Amino acid sequence: MNPLAQALNEEIERAAPEVHSMLSPYGRRLYFPRGILSQSAEAVEKGYRVNATIGIATEGGGPMHLPSIRRHLVDLDPGDVFSYAPPAGRPALRELWREKLREENPSLQGVQIGLPVVTSAITHGLTLAGELFVDEGDALLLPDKFWGNYRLLYEVRFGAELVTFPFFAGDAFNSAGLAETLRREGEKREKLVVLLNFPNNPTGYVPTPDAGDAIAASLVEQAERGTRLVVLCDDAYFGLFYHLGRPSMTESLFGLLANRHPNLLAVKLDGATKEMFAWGLRCGFLTVGPGRADTADALCAALDAKLRGAIRAGISNVSQLSQSLVEQALSSSSLSAERKQKREVLQARAEKVYEVANAPRFAESWDVYPFNSGYFMCVRLDGVDAEHLRLHLLDQYGVGLIATSATDLRIAFSCLELEEVEPLFETLHKAIQELRED
């Protein structure tokens, strides 16, 4: 093993031996090299006469660039566009995002967490977490209604075993099912990786505050039983809370889990992708919430180095332009009002869908899964196959929906104008009746 990796492992062992045991073999081998990047950083600090270290071309004291690109970016300094970003992200952006996390998650006040690492959106963050903590044969515990890419990422790429439990118990999140599955799987294994995605894709559901407390309590209880837990909080749709039917949580589980138990490491994945309606910028964040508050700084520093090594080995760094744009937005006094206006548009769509989809005239065609947030909602079909119906809707009506199982269809109300909602569900109802008659 490289001495730098060994040194990081020793730091993690001293700060949090439980976390050391959570690392995958690749995670243990990771380190950030003392090579070109570290030498270049030293040259930036001390090379006041000449700095001939970094692999970019310069001109006139800044990065060389083409006017045909520059003219579209007149409000940004060339250094904030064309140069490489640091592997872990722009320092000011990382600080701003951590401030945002504390402002929007009251449970994080006084809690020791790491400085967010910038990722190429949330999928990249999920991949980095897998590289550090998921090994072949590990169990990944998650509800049975989940984003399909988790299977490709963790089952296919990392060789984990996906262990699921029913998402809903009646019209609420199945907190008891999570607790039972934790106990059962914890008896078989020393380590579990738990993945919770709220607001959920595909259901569009966030638990109630009481259910959130129950989820956190069951995870802490399992940690107290001795199971090492890596809890991944996929908060891709954070902030889009509509409180349909009853109030929902309005903060991340991450804040309820960080610093709660040495055996519990919380990892938050989020980003500008959905929260700032900037999907194509691919700017996300990975934040670590250690179980031990007293050694959190040392642990986070060592994990930060390993994450920088993983980023360096995979994509080198995240787009400088994307980071600069997000950083400027976070510094804007109008950002909060702008986000609120867009959230209200989505809430109006969600409320309309809630009203129409639950109309009694459609009860013979589907049941509506509870939803209260995010971009999506799901219906459970009665008497027709979801894939057959999906194709029928495309072929006969030019309507595109997603079949997530043999019985379930996912509808993205995020891309429906208000006047499109009722016709969509009328068409869906008509298509179901046609297939039944066949």
C-alpha positions in Angstrom: 0.0 0.0 0.0 1.2 3.5 -0.8 2.7 5.2 2.3 0.3 8.2 1.8 -2.7 5.9 1.8 -1.3 4.1 4.9 -0.8 7.4 6.7 -4.4 8.4 5.9 -5.7 5.1 7.2 -3.8 5.5 10.4 -5.3 9.0 10.8 -8.8 7.5 10.3 -8.0 4.7 12.7 -7.0 7.2 15.4 -9.9 9.5 14.8 -12.7 7.0 14.3 -11.7 3.3 14.2 -15.3 2.4 13.3 -15.0 4.4 10.1 -11.8 2.7 9.2 -13.6 -0.6 9.3 -16.3 0.8 7.0 -13.8 1.5 4.2 -13.8 -0.7 1.1 -10.5 -2.2 0.0 -10.3 0.6 -2.7 -11.2 3.2 0.0 -8.3 2.0 2.1 -5.9 2.2 -0.9 -7.0 5.7 -1.9 -4.8 8.8 -1.2 -4.2 12.2 -2.7 -0.7 12.2 -4.4 2.0 14.6 -3.7 2.5 15.2 -7.4 1.8 17.8 -9.9 -1.2 19.3 -8.1 0.4 19.6 -4.7 3.6 21.0 -6.2 1.5 23.4 -8.3 -0.3 24.6 -5.2 3.0 25.3 -3.5 4.2 27.2 -6.6 1.0 29.4 -6.6 1.9 30.3 -3.0 5.6 30.9 -3.3 6.5 31.1 -7.0 6.2 34.8 -7.3 8.8 35.2 -10.1 7.8 32.3 -12.4 5.3 29.5 -12.1 5.8 26.9 -14.8 4.0 24.0 -13.1 0.3 23.7 -14.2 -0.7 22.2 -17.5 -2.6 25.2 -19.0 -1.5 27.9 -21.4 -1.4 31.4 -20.1 -1.4 34.8 -21.8 -1.3 38.3 -20.3 -1.3 37.0 -16.7 -4.4 34.8 -17.1 -5.5 31.6 -18.8 -5.3 31.7 -22.6 -8.7 31.5 -24.2 -10.6 31.9 -27.4 -12.7 35.0 -28.0 -15.4 32.8 -29.6 -16.0 31.3 -26.1 -15.2 34.3 -24.0 -17.7 36.6 -25.6 -20.6 34.5 -24.1 -19.2 34.9 -20.6 -18.6 38.6 -20.2 -19.5 38.8 -16.6 -17.0 36.1 -15.4 -13.3 36.5 -15.0 -11.3 34.2 -17.4 -9.7 32.6 -14.4 -13.2 31.6 -13.1 -14.0 29.9 -16.4 -11.0 28.5 -18.2 -8.6 27.3 -15.5 -8.8 24.0 -13.7 -10.8 23.9 -10.4 -9.2 22.3 -7.3 -10.0 18.6 -7.1 -12.4 19.1 -4.1 -13.9 22.2 -5.6 -13.6 26.0 -5.3 -12.9 26.8 -1.6 -15.4 29.7 -1.4 -18.2 27.5 -3.0 -17.6 24.7 -0.5 -17.9 27.2 2.4 -21.0 28.7 1.0 -22.7 25.4 0.5 -21.9 24.4 4.1 -23.5 27.6 5.3 -26.5 26.8 3.2 -26.8 23.4 4.8 -26.8 24.8 8.3 -29.3 27.5 7.4 -31.8 25.1 5.9 -31.3 22.2 8.4 -31.8 23.5 11.9 -30.6 20.1 13.3 -27.1 20.9 12.1 -26.6 23.8 14.4 -23.6 22.9 16.6 -23.0 19.7 14.8 -19.6 18.9 13.4 -19.6 18.1 9.7 -17.1 18.1 6.9 -16.6 20.8 4.3 -18.7 19.7 1.3 -16.7 18.2 -1.6 -17.8 19.4 -5.0 -18.9 16.5 -7.3 -20.0 16.2 -10.9 -23.6 16.2 -9.8 -25.2 13.7 -7.4 -24.6 10.5 -9.4 -20.9 11.2 -9.1 -21.2 11.8 -5.4 -23.0 8.5 -5.0 -20.2 6.9 -7.0 -17.5 8.4 -4.7 -19.4 7.2 -1.7 -19.5 3.7 -3.2 -15.8 3.8 -4.0 -15.0 4.6 -0.4 -17.4 2.4 1.4 -19.0 -0.3 -0.8 -17.3 -3.6 -1.6 -18.5 -6.6 -3.5 -20.9 -8.5 -1.4 -21.8 -5.7 0.9 -25.5 -5.2 1.7 -27.2 -2.0 0.5 -30.4 -1.6 2.4 -33.1 0.7 0.8 -36.9 0.9 0.3 -38.4 -1.1 -2.6 -39.3 2.1 -4.5 -36.0 3.5 -5.7 -34.3 5.3 -8.5 -33.3 2.6 -11.0 -29.8 3.9 -11.4 -29.0 2.7 -7.8 -29.1 -0.8 -9.1 -26.7 -0.1 -12.0 -24.4 1.9 -9.7 -24.2 -0.3 -6.6 -25.3 -3.7 -7.7 -23.6 -3.8 -11.2 -20.6 -1.5 -10.6 -19.7 -2.3 -7.0 -21.2 -5.8 -6.6 -23.4 -5.0 -3.6 -26.4 -7.0 -2.7 -29.6 -4.8 -2.7 -31.8 -5.6 0.3 -35.2 -3.9 0.1 -38.2 -3.4 2.4 -41.7 -2.1 1.5 -41.6 1.7 1.1 -45.1 2.3 2.4 -47.1 1.0 5.4 -50.6 2.2 4.6 -50.3 5.9 3.6 -47.0 6.6 5.4 -43.4 5.7 5.2 -42.7 2.2 6.5 -40.4 3.2 9.5 -41.1 -0.1 11.2 -40.1 -2.1 8.1 -36.8 -0.2 8.0 -36.2 -1.0 11.7 -37.0 -4.7 11.2 -34.8 -5.0 8.2 -31.9 -3.3 10.0 -32.2 -5.8 12.9 -32.4 -8.8 10.6 -29.6 -7.8 8.3 -27.5 -6.5 11.2 -27.5 -10.0 12.7 -25.8 -11.3 9.6 -23.2 -8.6 8.9 -20.9 -6.3 10.8 -21.5 -3.4 8.3 -24.5 -2.2 6.4 -24.9 0.6 3.8 -28.3 2.3 4.0 -29.6 4.5 1.2 -32.5 6.8 1.9 -33.8 9.2 -0.8 -36.2 12.0 0.3 -37.9 13.6 -1.5 -38.1 10.2 -3.1 -37.8 9.3 -6.8 -40.1 7.8 -8.0 -42.9 8.3 -5.4 -42.4 12.0 -4.6 -42.8 11.3 -0.9 -41.1 12.8 2.2 -41.9 11.3 5.7 -43.6 13.2 8.4 -41.5 14.8 11.1 -42.5 12.0 13.5 -41.5 9.3 10.9 -38.2 11.1 10.3 -37.5 10.9 14.0 -38.4 7.2 14.0 -36.1 6.5 11.1 -33.2 8.3 12.8 -33.9 6.4 16.1 -33.9 3.0 14.4 -30.6 3.8 12.7 -29.0 4.9 16.0 -30.4 1.9 17.8 -28.8 -0.4 15.2 -25.5 1.4 15.6 -25.8 0.9 19.4 -26.2 -2.9 18.7 -22.8 -2.8 17.2 -23.5 -2.7 13.4 -21.3 -0.3 11.4 -23.7 1.9 9.4 -22.9 4.1 6.4 -26.1 6.0 5.7 -26.3 7.8 2.4 -28.8 10.6 2.3 -29.7 11.3 -1.4 -31.3 14.7 -1.1 -31.4 15.5 -4.8 -34.8 17.2 -4.6 -34.3 18.9 -1.3 -36.4 22.0 -0.6 -39.3 21.0 -2.8 -41.8 20.3 0.0 -45.5 20.8 -0.7 -47.2 19.2 2.4 -50.0 17.5 0.5 -52.3 15.7 2.9 -50.2 16.3 6.0 -47.0 18.2 7.0 -43.8 16.6 5.9 -40.2 16.9 7.1 -38.5 20.0 5.8 -34.9 19.1 6.6 -32.6 16.3 5.7 -32.2 13.1 7.7 -28.5 14.0 7.6 -29.0 16.6 10.4 -30.6 14.0 12.6 -27.8 11.5 12.1 -24.5 13.4 12.2 -22.6 13.1 15.5 -25.2 10.6 16.9 -23.1 7.4 17.3 -19.5 6.4 16.5 -20.9 3.4 14.5 -23.0 5.7 12.3 -21.4 7.7 9.4 -23.8 9.9 7.6 -23.1 11.1 4.0 -25.2 13.8 2.4 -25.5 14.0 -1.4 -27.1 17.1 -2.9 -26.5 19.8 -5.3 -27.5 22.7 -7.5 -28.9 20.2 -10.0 -32.5 20.4 -8.8 -32.3 22.8 -5.9 -31.2 25.6 -8.2 -32.8 24.2 -11.4 -29.4 23.8 -13.0 -29.4 20.3 -14.3 -26.9 20.7 -17.0 -24.3 22.4 -14.8 -23.7 19.0 -13.1 -22.6 20.7 -9.8 -23.2 18.5 -6.7 -21.8 18.1 -3.2 -20.8 15.3 -0.9 -20.7 16.1 2.8 -19.6 13.8 5.6 -21.3 13.8 9.0 -19.0 11.8 11.4 -20.4 9.9 14.4 -17.7 11.3 16.8 -17.9 15.0 17.2 -14.6 15.3 19.1 -12.5 13.9 16.3 -14.6 15.1 13.4 -12.0 17.5 12.0 -9.3 14.9 11.8 -11.6 12.3 10.3 -13.0 14.7 7.7 -9.6 15.9 6.7 -8.5 12.3 6.0 -11.6 11.4 4.1 -11.3 14.7 2.2 -7.9 13.6 1.0 -9.2 10.2 0.0 -12.1 11.8 -1.9 -9.7 14.2 -3.7 -7.7 11.1 -4.7 -10.8 9.4 -6.0 -11.8 12.5 -8.0 -8.3 12.9 -9.3 -8.3 9.3 -10.5 -11.8 9.5 -12.0 -12.5 12.9 -13.6 -9.6 15.1 -12.3 -11.9 17.9 -11.2 -15.4 19.3 -11.7 -16.2 22.1 -14.2 -14.8 25.4 -13.1 -17.5 27.3 -15.0 -20.3 25.4 -13.3 -18.8 26.0 -9.9 -18.3 29.7 -10.6 -21.9 30.1 -11.7 -23.3 28.3 -8.6 -20.9 30.3 -6.3 -22.2 33.5 -7.8 -25.8 32.5 -7.4 -25.3 31.5 -3.7 -23.8 35.0 -3.1 -26.8 36.7 -4.8 -29.3 38.5 -2.6 -32.1 37.5 -5.0 -31.5 33.7 -4.9 -34.0 32.9 -2.1 -36.8 34.8 -3.8 -36.0 33.2 -7.2 -36.1 29.7 -5.7 -39.3 30.4 -3.9 -41.0 31.5 -7.1 -40.0 28.3 -8.9 -41.0 26.2 -5.9 -44.5 27.8 -5.9 -44.9 26.9 -9.6 -44.1 23.3 -8.9 -46.3 23.3 -5.8 -49.3 24.5 -7.8 -48.7 21.6 -10.3 -48.4 19.1 -7.4 -51.6 20.4 -5.8 -53.5 20.1 -9.2 -52.2 16.6 -9.7 -53.2 15.6 -6.2 -56.7 16.9 -6.8 -57.2 15.3 -10.2 -55.4 12.0 -9.6 -57.5 11.3 -6.5 -60.8 12.1 -8.2 -63.4 9.4 -7.5 -64.0 8.8 -11.2 -60.5 7.3 -11.5 -60.7 5.0 -8.6 -61.5 2.0 -10.8 -58.3 2.5 -12.8 -55.6 3.2 -10.2 -54.6 3.9 -6.6 -52.5 7.0 -5.9 -49.4 6.4 -3.8 -48.9 9.1 -1.2 -46.8 12.0 -2.5 -46.0 15.5 -1.2 -42.8 16.7 -2.7 -40.2 16.7 -5.4 -40.9 16.1 -9.1 -42.9 12.9 -9.3 -45.9 10.9 -8.2 -46.8 7.2 -8.8 -50.0 5.3 -9.4 -50.7 1.6 -8.8 -52.6 0.3 -11.8 -55.6 -2.0 -11.4 -55.8 -4.9 -13.9 -53.3 -3.8 -16.6 -49.6 -4.3 -17.0 -47.7 -1.0 -16.6 -45.3 -1.7 -19.5 -48.1 -2.7 -21.8 -50.0 0.5 -20.8 -46.9 2.7 -21.3 -46.5 1.5 -24.9 -50.2 1.8 -25.6 -50.1 5.5 -24.4 -47.1 6.2 -26.6 -48.4 4.5 -29.7 -52.1 5.6 -29.5 -51.9 9.0 -27.7 -48.3 10.2 -27.9 -48.1 10.3 -24.1 -44.9 9.3 -22.3 -44.8 8.0 -18.8 -42.4 5.7 -16.9 -43.2 2.1 -15.9 -41.3 1.4 -12.7 -42.7 -2.0 -12.1 -45.4 -4.3 -13.4 -48.0 -2.4 -11.5 -46.6 1.2 -11.1 -46.4 4.2 -13.4 -44.4 7.3 -12.6 -45.6 10.7 -13.7 -43.3 13.7 -13.6 -45.6 16.6 -12.8 -42.6 18.8 -12.7 -42.9 19.1 -16.5 -46.6 19.5 -16.7 -48.3 22.8 -17.2 -51.5 23.2 -15.1 -53.7 22.9 -18.1 -52.1 19.6 -19.1 -52.8 17.8 -15.8 -56.5 16.9 -16.2 -56.2 15.8 -19.9 -53.3 13.6 -19.0 -55.2 11.7 -16.4 -58.3 11.5 -18.5 -56.1 9.9 -21.3 -54.5 7.5 -18.8 -57.9 6.4 -17.6 -59.2 5.9 -21.1 -56.2 3.9 -22.1 -56.6 1.6 -19.1 -60.2 1.0 -20.0 -59.2 0.2 -23.6 -56.7 -2.4 -22.5 -59.1 -4.0 -20.1 -61.6 -4.4 -23.0 -59.0 -6.2 -25.0 
